[in-house]
C-alpha cells in the first residue's frame, strides 16, 4: 500500500512539473538594498538601435554592482503600460554610501 501511495504521489508531482505559473498585472520585485562606498561611473551613452514598434518604450541601461565591481546592463524595449511612466533605476548617495534604487513603473 505504501508503494502505491508513493507511486501515485510521484505521478502527481511529475504531472505538475510541466505546469507553469502565470501572473498578470503589476508586480514589484523587492531585493535587498545594494550599498556601495564608491560612486558608479558615468552612465554609458546608448543609441536606441531600432525604431520601436507602437506601444513600446525604451528602458535605458544602468549599472549593477556585481562581484565587487560595477557592470553596465544595456537598455531594452518593453511594452508600454497605459497611464504609467517608467522611473529609471538610479544610485542615491546616502551619507557617503551609494544605494541602488530599482527602476519601476509609476
C-alpha positions in Angstrom: 0.0 0.0 0.0 2.8 2.4 0.8 4.4 1.8 -2.6 1.2 2.6 -4.3 0.8 5.8 -2.4 4.4 6.7 -3.2 4.0 6.0 -6.9 0.7 7.9 -7.0 2.4 10.9 -5.4 5.3 10.8 -7.8 2.9 10.6 -10.7 1.1 13.7 -9.5 4.3 15.6 -8.9 5.6 14.7 -12.3 2.4 15.8 -14.0 2.5 19.1 -12.1 6.2 19.7 -13.0 5.1 20.8 -16.5 2.5 23.3 -15.2 3.6 26.9 -15.4 2.6 29.8 -13.3 1.3 33.0 -14.9 0.9 36.2 -13.1 -0.9 39.1 -14.6 -1.0 42.7 -13.5 1.8 44.9 -12.0 4.3 43.3 -9.7 7.3 44.6 -7.8 10.3 42.5 -7.1 11.9 43.5 -3.8 15.6 42.9 -3.5 17.9 43.7 -0.6 19.5 47.1 -0.9 22.8 47.2 -2.7 25.1 49.5 -0.8 28.5 50.5 -2.1 31.1 53.0 -0.9 32.3 54.1 -4.3 30.2 56.1 -6.8 29.2 54.4 -10.0 30.8 55.5 -13.3 29.1 57.9 -15.6 26.2 56.3 -17.5 27.1 54.8 -20.9 25.6 56.7 -23.8 23.3 54.3 -25.7 21.7 54.8 -29.0 18.4 53.2 -29.4 19.3 50.6 -32.1 16.0 50.1 -33.8 12.8 52.1 -34.4 10.4 50.9 -31.7 7.1 49.4 -32.6 4.0 51.3 -31.5 3.3 50.6 -27.8 7.0 50.0 -26.9 9.1 52.1 -24.5 12.9 52.3 -24.3 14.2 51.3 -20.8 17.7 52.9 -20.6 20.7 50.9 -19.4 22.1 51.1 -15.9 24.9 50.0 -13.7 24.6 47.0 -11.4 27.1 46.1 -8.7 28.2 42.5 -9.2 31.2 40.7 -7.8 32.8 43.8 -6.3 32.5 45.9 -9.4 30.1 47.9 -11.5 28.7 46.2 -14.6 26.7 48.0 -17.3 23.3 46.5 -18.2 22.2 47.6 -21.7 18.9 49.2 -22.3 16.0 47.4 -24.0 12.5 47.9 -25.2 9.5 46.9 -23.1 5.7 47.1 -23.7 4.3 50.4 -22.6 1.8 50.4 -19.7 -1.0 52.8 -20.4 -1.3 55.5 -17.8 2.1 54.7 -16.4 5.6 56.2 -16.7 8.9 54.4 -16.3 11.1 55.8 -13.5 14.7 54.7 -14.3 16.9 52.9 -11.9 19.4 55.1 -10.1 22.1 55.2 -7.4 21.4 57.5 -4.5 24.2 58.9 -2.3 23.2 58.4 1.3 25.8 59.8 3.7 28.7 58.7 1.5 27.2 55.3 0.7 25.6 54.6 -2.7 22.3 52.7 -2.6 20.8 51.2 -5.7 17.1 52.1 -6.3 15.4 49.9 -8.8 13.6 51.2 -11.8 9.8 50.9 -11.7 6.5 51.8 -13.4 4.7 54.7 -11.7 
